[in-house]
Amino acid sequence: MYLTAEKKQEIFEKYGKSNTDTGSAEAQIALFSYRIAHLTEHLKSNHKDYTTQRALKMLVGKRRRLLDYLIHTDINRYRAIIAQKELGIRK
């Protein structure tokens, strides 16, 4: 499996407040970005996998809604998460 419990904890530790902080918007955005990158790589070699295309679009939409939430609630947290280059999020 591409996303192990250890990898999830590492993502939550790096982007969340702690390694058990799974609910903050930053941690969820980072997790979604990791999953989006994985699905994008999968679709490069399996371009007719329409179920994965749909899942990818849904994940991108979820991440966009979380980013919109951060814009409206705390612009500084939004700018901090956008500044993370390894997440691959463009403004």
N, C-alpha and C positions, 0 to 999 in steps of 0.2 A: 504494500500500500504506500502511496506517495506521501501521505500526511500522517505521520505517527504521533503518538501522544507526546513524545519527547520534542518533536518539531513544533507542535502546538504550544507547549510550555515555553519553548525558546522564543517563539513569536510573541506570546503574551508577556514574557519577562522583558523583552526588548522594547515593546511599544506600549504596554499597559503600565499600570502603577506597580504591579507585582506579577509573579508567575501564576497567581490564581485569579488575577483580574481579567475575567473573560467578557465582562459586560461593557467596558468603556468603548466609546466610539472609535478611538484610535486603535485599540487592540482588534476590534472587529474589522476595521478597514484594512489593517495589515494582513489579517487572516484571509479576507476576501481577495486581496491583491496577490497573495501567494497562490491561492486556488485559481485565480484568473490566469496567472502566468502558466500554470500547469495545463489548464484546459487549452490555452492558446497554442502551446507546443504540441499538444495532442492533435489539434485540428490542422496543424501544418502538414501532418502526414496522413490524416484521415479526413479529408475535406468533405466527404459525403456523410459524415456522422451528424445528422441533423438534431438528434437528441442532445448531443453535447453542445451544439450551437445554441440551442434554446437555453440550456443550463448556463452557458457563458453569458448570454444576454441578460438572464435573470440576475446573475451575480453582479454584473456591471451595473444594473439598475439598483440593486440593493446598496452597493458601494456609493453610487451617486446620491441616493437618498440620505445616507449617513453623512456624506460630505456636505450636502445641503443643510442638514440639521446642525452640523458644526458651524457653518457660516452664520446661521441665524442665532445660535446660542453663544458661541465664543469664537470670535474671528482669530484670536491668537492661537488657539489650539488648531484651527483649520490651517493657518499658515505654517505651523510647525509640522503638521503631518504632510502637507504638500512639499515642504522643503526636503523631506526624506527622499533622496534620489533612488535608493534601492527599491522603493515601492513601485516606481514607474508610473506615478500619477502625474498627469499634466493638467495645468489649469485650463 
